[in-house]
């Protein structure tokens, strides 16, 4: 299939997730060639049906990416697949088998469905954690897609995303039904923030337990890259559009997602959102020595292992999250701009303000005491 005069059919897997929901909105607003938008998700939002217009039909498809027959049925007749569905878990909330089933086998099912049905274009949502921080804690400072880095992973989530990304890129050029080549690319967001970011809700809720205070645990000079969810969605749209007209440029390529969000430590960046919501940071330097944090993280991991047969114990602090939070990891690249004309749709100030306004609304609606269910969706 290709660009059709009567309009295009897009499929978003995980279309009701954090990124997926933003992608649905931006496609409806910014893609004039769209005729039908299929939203495939295990947990559908029925309100999305109301997004249909006279020009574009929004079709909700309940399904699980681990079920190949459900994926194939959703992909049939589609021009472009944007595969965002995945499990993001670095805390041990989800069994390892389920993470691999969704992230790896689910991605293989999407690739196979494209081949079987003749769908030629596949854009995959990967992750910065495909690269790092690695298990040795090596910094990655202002790196780009070609920067050398010793990729060493032990944790389930980055291993699963790395395997899935590799499968997508290696599938580029496979012959699909009808005899034409499959064209694939992968996008690697750094830490995403924005409206409906449930982890930000959890940070806010936790701060309520300490009198609306956050206690500094990370050195302020440990910088990380963050990117606004609206710009990540915009980059996906541009990649999905241009992969059709420039398959030789985008095919088999990987791109970091980036915008003008400032490089800061996780804590200092989060305070850009939480501060206007009444939270204050305590301490200019870490209040707890690193070795004590490491001890607590190790004890948490031990408790998690001991309690696993009885219950799910998944604290935010574990050896992996401690490593990630204390390892500088920032990107500086213009590859997406050079290859398909990307520039951020939203400024840093606009992205931050949208996130702040959303979080303020959540706290008003819940009386400031609850922030909703906690997970870290795609």
DOVOSE-772914 format. One line per field, with one value per residue (C-alpha): residue number from 1; residue in one letter; x, y, z. Coordinates in Angstrom, 1 decimal, always signed. Layout:
<sites>
kedren (NUM,...) .
zavo (a,...) .
xx (X,...) .
yy (Y,...) .
zz (Z,...) .
</sites>
This chain:
<sites>
kedren (1,2,3,4,5,6,7,8,9,10,11,12,13,14,15,16,17,18,19,20,21,22,23,24,25,26,27,28,29,30,31,32,33,34,35,36,37,38,39,40,41,42,43,44,45,46,47,48,49,50,51,52,53,54,55,56,57,58,59,60,61,62,63,64,65,66,67,68,69,70,71,72,73,74,75,76,77,78,79,80,81,82,83,84,85,86,87,88,89,90,91,92,93,94,95,96,97,98,99,100,101,102,103,104,105,106,107,108,109,110,111,112,113,114,115,116,117,118,119,120,121,122,123,124,125,126,127,128,129,130,131,132,133,134,135,136,137,138,139,140,141,142,143,144,145,146,147,148,149,150,151,152,153,154,155,156,157,158,159,160,161,162,163,164,165,166,167,168,169,170,171,172,173,174,175,176,177,178,179,180,181,182,183,184,185,186,187,188,189,190,191,192,193,194,195,196,197,198,199,200,201,202,203,204,205,206,207,208,209,210,211,212,213,214,215,216,217,218,219,220,221,222,223,224,225,226,227,228,229,230,231,232,233,234,235,236,237,238,239,240,241,242,243,244,245,246,247,248,249,250,251,252,253,254,255,256,257,258,259,260,261,262,263,264,265,266,267,268,269,270,271,272,273,274,275,276,277,278,279,280,281,282,283,284,285,286,287,288,289,290,291,292,293,294,295,296,297,298,299,300,301,302,303,304,305,306,307,308,309,310,311,312,313,314,315,316,317,318,319,320,321,322,323,324,325,326,327,328,329,330,331,332,333,334,335,336,337,338,339,340,341,342,343,344,345,346,347,348,349,350,351,352,353,354,355,356,357,358,359,360,361,362,363,364,365,366,367,368,369,370,371,372,373,374,375,376,377,378) .
zavo (x,x,x,x,x,x,x,x,x,x,x,x,x,x,x,x,x,x,x,x,x,x,x,x,x,x,x,x,x,x,x,x,x,x,x,x,x,x,x,x,x,x,x,x,x,x,x,x,x,x,x,x,x,x,x,x,x,x,x,x,x,x,x,x,x,x,x,x,x,x,x,x,x,x,x,x,x,x,x,x,x,x,x,x,x,x,x,x,x,x,x,x,x,x,x,x,x,x,x,x,x,x,x,x,x,x,x,x,x,x,x,x,x,x,x,x,x,x,x,x,x,x,x,x,x,x,x,x,x,x,x,x,x,x,x,x,x,x,x,x,x,x,x,x,x,x,x,x,x,x,x,x,x,x,x,x,x,x,x,x,x,x,x,x,x,x,x,x,x,x,x,x,x,x,x,x,x,x,x,x,x,x,x,x,x,x,x,x,x,x,x,x,x,x,x,x,x,x,x,x,x,x,x,x,x,x,x,x,x,x,x,x,x,x,x,x,x,x,x,x,x,x,x,x,x,x,x,x,x,x,x,x,x,x,x,x,x,x,x,x,x,x,x,x,x,x,x,x,x,x,x,x,x,x,x,x,x,x,x,x,x,x,x,x,x,x,x,x,x,x,x,x,x,x,x,x,x,x,x,x,x,x,x,x,x,x,x,x,x,x,x,x,x,x,x,x,x,x,x,x,x,x,x,x,x,x,x,x,x,x,x,x,x,x,x,x,x,x,x,x,x,x,x,x,x,x,x,x,x,x,x,x,x,x,x,x,x,x,x,x,x,x,x,x,x,x,x,x,x,x,x,x,x,x,x,x,x,x,x,x,x,x,x,x,x,x,x,x,x,x,x,x,x,x,x,x,x,x) .
xx (+0.0,+1.0,-0.4,-3.9,-6.0,-9.0,-6.9,-4.7,-5.5,-3.2,-3.1,-1.7,-1.0,-1.2,-3.3,-4.9,-1.6,+0.3,+2.1,-0.6,-3.4,-1.3,-0.5,-4.2,-4.9,-2.0,-2.8,-6.4,-5.3,-2.2,-2.5,-4.8,-4.5,-6.0,-9.2,-9.3,-7.4,-7.5,-6.7,-5.6,-5.3,-6.0,-7.8,-9.8,-11.1,-14.7,-14.6,-12.2,-15.1,-16.4,-13.2,-14.5,-15.3,-16.9,-13.5,-11.8,-13.3,-11.7,-12.1,-11.5,-10.1,-9.8,-6.9,-3.6,-0.4,+0.7,-2.2,-1.0,-4.5,-5.8,-2.8,-3.2,-6.9,-6.1,-3.3,-5.2,-6.0,-3.7,-1.2,+1.0,+1.5,+2.8,+3.7,+3.7,+2.3,+4.6,+5.1,+7.4,+8.4,+11.7,+10.3,+9.3,+5.6,+5.1,+6.5,+9.5,+7.7,+4.9,+7.3,+9.1,+5.8,+4.4,+7.6,+9.3,+6.7,+4.2,+6.6,+7.3,+3.5,+3.2,+6.1,+4.6,+1.2,+2.7,+4.3,+1.2,-1.2,+1.0,+1.3,+4.5,+5.3,+6.1,+7.3,+8.3,+8.5,+11.7,+13.4,+16.7,+17.2,+18.0,+21.3,+21.6,+22.5,+24.3,+24.7,+28.2,+26.9,+28.9,+27.8,+26.4,+26.7,+25.3,+25.5,+23.8,+22.8,+26.3,+28.1,+30.1,+28.7,+29.2,+25.7,+25.5,+22.1,+20.9,+17.4,+14.3,+12.9,+15.9,+16.8,+13.3,+13.2,+16.7,+15.6,+12.4,+14.1,+16.7,+13.9,+12.1,+15.3,+16.3,+12.8,+13.4,+13.4,+11.5,+9.1,+5.5,+2.4,+2.2,+6.0,+7.0,+9.5,+8.6,+10.0,+10.7,+12.3,+12.6,+12.3,+14.0,+12.4,+14.4,+12.4,+8.9,+6.8,+3.5,-0.2,-1.4,+2.1,+1.2,+4.6,+4.5,+1.2,+2.9,+5.7,+3.1,+1.2,+4.3,+5.2,+1.9,+3.0,+6.0,+4.2,+4.5,+8.2,+10.7,+14.1,+17.0,+18.7,+20.4,+23.3,+22.0,+24.9,+23.7,+21.9,+19.3,+17.5,+13.7,+11.2,+7.6,+5.1,+3.5,+6.8,+7.4,+4.0,+4.8,+8.1,+6.2,+3.7,+6.5,+8.4,+5.3,+4.6,+8.1,+8.9,+6.3,+7.9,+11.5,+11.9,+15.5,+16.3,+14.3,+14.3,+16.3,+17.2,+16.9,+16.2,+16.5,+13.5,+14.5,+13.3,+14.3,+13.5,+16.5,+19.1,+18.6,+18.7,+15.5,+14.6,+15.3,+13.4,+10.4,+10.4,+9.8,+6.4,+5.8,+7.0,+4.1,+1.8,+3.0,+5.8,+9.2,+12.6,+14.6,+18.4,+20.8,+22.9,+21.8,+20.6,+21.4,+24.9,+25.0,+26.2,+23.1,+20.8,+22.6,+22.1,+18.3,+18.0,+19.7,+17.5,+14.4,+15.6,+16.1,+12.7,+11.1,+12.7,+11.7,+8.1,+7.5,+5.6,+3.2,+2.7,+4.1,+6.5,+7.8,+9.3,+10.5,+14.0,+15.9,+19.5,+18.5,+16.5,+19.3,+21.8,+19.7,+19.0,+22.7,+24.1,+24.3,+22.4,+21.7,+21.4,+22.2,+21.3,+19.7,+19.3,+15.5,+15.6,+18.0,+16.2,+12.5,+12.3,+11.5,+11.5,+9.6,+6.0,+5.8,+8.3,+9.8,+7.6,+4.4,+5.1,+5.8,+2.8,+0.5,+1.8,+1.5,-2.1,-3.0,-1.5,-3.2,-6.5,-5.9,-5.1,-8.2,-10.5,-9.1,-9.0,-5.2,-5.0,-5.1,-3.5,-4.9,-3.6,+0.1,+1.9,+4.3,+2.6,+4.2) .
yy (+0.0,+3.6,+7.1,+6.8,+9.6,+8.7,+9.1,+7.0,+4.5,+4.7,+2.2,+3.1,+0.2,+1.3,+4.2,+4.8,+5.0,+8.1,+8.7,+7.0,+9.3,+12.4,+10.8,+10.2,+13.9,+15.2,+13.0,+14.1,+17.7,+17.7,+15.0,+16.2,+12.9,+10.8,+8.9,+6.4,+6.2,+2.8,+2.7,-0.8,-1.2,-3.7,-1.0,+1.2,+4.6,+4.7,+8.5,+8.3,+7.3,+10.9,+12.1,+10.9,+13.7,+14.0,+13.6,+11.0,+7.9,+6.8,+3.0,+1.5,-2.1,-4.0,-6.3,-7.6,-7.3,-10.8,-12.3,-12.5,-13.1,-9.9,-7.9,-9.2,-8.3,-4.8,-4.3,-5.5,-2.7,-0.2,+2.1,+3.0,+1.4,+3.4,+0.8,+2.4,-0.4,-1.7,-2.3,+0.2,-1.2,-0.7,-1.3,-5.0,-4.4,-6.7,-10.2,-10.5,-13.0,-10.5,-7.7,-9.9,-11.2,-7.7,-5.8,-8.5,-11.0,-8.2,-6.4,-9.5,-10.0,-6.4,-7.0,-10.3,-8.7,-6.1,-8.7,-10.9,-8.1,-6.0,-3.0,-1.3,+1.4,+0.8,+3.4,+2.0,+3.7,+2.6,+4.1,+5.8,+2.8,+0.7,+2.5,+3.5,+4.3,+1.0,-1.2,+0.3,+3.8,+5.3,+8.8,+9.7,+13.5,+15.4,+12.1,+11.5,+8.4,+7.7,+8.3,+5.3,+3.8,+0.5,-0.9,-3.3,-4.2,-6.6,-5.3,-6.8,-3.6,-2.2,-5.7,-6.2,-2.8,-3.4,-6.7,-5.2,-2.3,-4.6,-6.7,-3.7,-2.3,-5.7,-6.1,-3.1,-4.3,-7.5,-8.3,-7.9,-9.3,-7.9,-8.0,-4.5,-3.9,-3.1,+0.2,+0.7,+3.1,+3.6,+6.6,+6.7,+9.2,+10.3,+10.8,+11.9,+14.3,+16.0,+15.8,+12.4,+11.5,+9.2,+9.0,+12.8,+12.3,+9.7,+12.2,+14.8,+12.3,+11.2,+14.9,+15.3,+12.7,+14.9,+18.3,+19.2,+18.8,+16.9,+16.0,+16.2,+12.9,+13.5,+15.8,+18.8,+18.4,+15.0,+16.1,+14.1,+14.7,+15.2,+15.7,+16.9,+14.3,+16.6,+16.9,+13.1,+12.6,+15.3,+13.6,+10.3,+11.9,+13.5,+10.2,+8.3,+10.8,+11.1,+7.4,+7.0,+9.6,+9.1,+5.3,+5.2,+8.0,+6.8,+3.1,+1.2,+4.3,+5.2,+8.7,+10.2,+12.4,+15.8,+19.4,+22.5,+21.1,+22.0,+19.5,+19.0,+16.3,+14.3,+16.0,+19.6,+19.0,+17.5,+20.6,+22.7,+21.0,+20.4,+23.7,+25.7,+23.1,+24.1,+21.6,+22.8,+21.2,+20.8,+20.9,+22.3,+19.1,+15.5,+15.0,+11.3,+10.0,+7.8,+4.7,+4.9,+5.2,+2.2,+0.2,+1.0,+0.2,-3.1,-3.9,-3.0,-5.5,-8.2,-7.6,-7.7,-11.1,-12.5,-11.2,-12.1,-15.4,-13.5,-10.0,-7.4,-5.1,-2.5,+0.7,+3.5,+3.1,+0.0,-0.6,+0.1,+3.3,+4.6,+4.0,+5.7,+8.7,+9.2,+8.7,+11.8,+11.0,+13.7,+13.8,+16.5,+15.7,+17.2,+13.9,+14.0,+17.6,+16.6,+13.5,+14.5,+18.2,+17.8,+20.8,+21.0,+21.9,+23.1,+25.3,+24.4,+27.0,+25.8,+22.1,+22.9,+25.1,+22.5,+19.9,+22.2,+23.2,+19.5,+18.6,+21.5,+20.3,+16.8,+18.0,+20.2,+17.4,+15.0,+17.5,+17.4,+14.1,+11.5,+11.5,+8.5,+5.0,+4.7,+3.2,+4.5,+4.0,+4.5) .
zz (+0.0,-0.2,-0.3,-1.5,-3.0,-0.8,+2.3,+4.6,+7.3,+10.4,+13.2,+16.7,+19.0,+22.6,+21.4,+24.8,+26.7,+27.7,+24.4,+22.4,+23.5,+22.6,+19.2,+18.5,+19.1,+17.0,+14.1,+14.0,+14.2,+12.0,+9.4,+6.6,+4.5,+7.4,+6.5,+9.4,+12.6,+14.3,+18.0,+19.2,+23.0,+25.7,+27.8,+25.4,+26.3,+24.9,+24.9,+22.0,+19.7,+20.0,+18.3,+14.9,+12.5,+9.1,+7.5,+9.8,+11.4,+14.8,+15.2,+18.6,+18.4,+21.7,+21.6,+23.0,+21.1,+22.4,+20.4,+16.8,+15.3,+17.0,+15.7,+12.2,+12.1,+13.3,+10.8,+7.7,+5.3,+7.1,+5.4,+8.4,+11.8,+14.7,+17.3,+20.8,+22.8,+25.4,+29.1,+30.9,+34.2,+36.1,+39.5,+39.4,+39.3,+36.3,+35.9,+33.6,+31.4,+30.8,+29.9,+27.3,+26.0,+25.3,+24.3,+22.3,+21.1,+20.7,+18.4,+16.4,+16.0,+14.6,+12.2,+11.0,+10.6,+8.4,+6.2,+6.0,+5.2,+2.9,+5.2,+4.2,+6.8,+10.5,+13.0,+16.4,+19.8,+21.3,+24.4,+25.4,+27.7,+24.7,+24.9,+28.5,+31.2,+31.1,+34.1,+34.8,+35.2,+32.3,+31.5,+28.1,+27.7,+24.7,+22.7,+19.3,+17.4,+16.3,+19.7,+20.9,+24.1,+25.9,+25.9,+28.8,+30.2,+32.9,+33.7,+32.0,+30.6,+28.7,+27.5,+26.1,+24.4,+22.9,+21.4,+20.0,+18.4,+16.8,+15.4,+13.9,+12.3,+10.9,+9.4,+7.2,+3.6,+4.2,+1.4,+2.4,+0.7,-2.8,-3.3,-2.0,+0.8,+4.4,+5.6,+9.3,+11.7,+15.5,+17.7,+21.1,+23.6,+26.5,+29.7,+28.6,+30.6,+30.0,+30.7,+32.0,+33.1,+36.0,+37.5,+38.0,+39.8,+42.1,+42.9,+43.8,+46.0,+47.8,+48.5,+50.3,+52.9,+53.7,+54.0,+50.3,+50.4,+48.3,+49.9,+47.5,+46.9,+43.5,+43.0,+40.9,+38.4,+37.3,+34.1,+32.2,+28.9,+29.1,+26.2,+26.1,+25.1,+22.5,+20.7,+20.9,+19.3,+16.6,+15.8,+15.3,+13.0,+10.9,+10.7,+9.7,+7.0,+5.6,+5.7,+2.9,+0.7,+1.7,+2.4,+1.5,+4.0,+7.0,+6.4,+9.0,+10.9,+14.6,+16.0,+19.5,+20.4,+21.6,+22.1,+24.0,+27.5,+29.8,+30.9,+34.7,+37.3,+37.5,+40.8,+39.6,+36.3,+38.2,+40.4,+37.3,+37.2,+40.9,+42.2,+40.6,+42.3,+45.7,+46.3,+47.5,+47.4,+50.6,+50.4,+47.8,+48.0,+48.6,+52.1,+52.2,+51.2,+48.1,+50.0,+52.3,+49.2,+47.7,+50.9,+50.9,+47.3,+47.8,+50.8,+48.7,+46.1,+48.6,+50.2,+46.7,+46.1,+49.5,+49.2,+45.6,+46.3,+48.6,+47.2,+44.8,+46.6,+44.1,+45.7,+43.5,+44.7,+43.6,+42.4,+38.8,+39.4,+41.7,+38.9,+36.3,+38.5,+39.3,+35.8,+33.4,+30.2,+27.7,+23.9,+21.4,+17.8,+14.7,+12.9,+12.9,+11.6,+8.8,+7.8,+8.0,+8.9,+12.6,+14.9,+18.2,+17.8,+21.4,+23.2,+26.6,+28.3,+26.6,+27.3,+31.0,+31.4,+29.8,+32.3,+35.2,+34.3,+34.0,+37.3,+39.1,+37.7,+38.9,+42.4,+42.5,+41.3,+43.9,+46.7,+46.7,+48.5,+45.7,+42.3,+40.6,+39.8,+39.4,+36.5,+33.9,+30.5,+27.1) .
</sites>
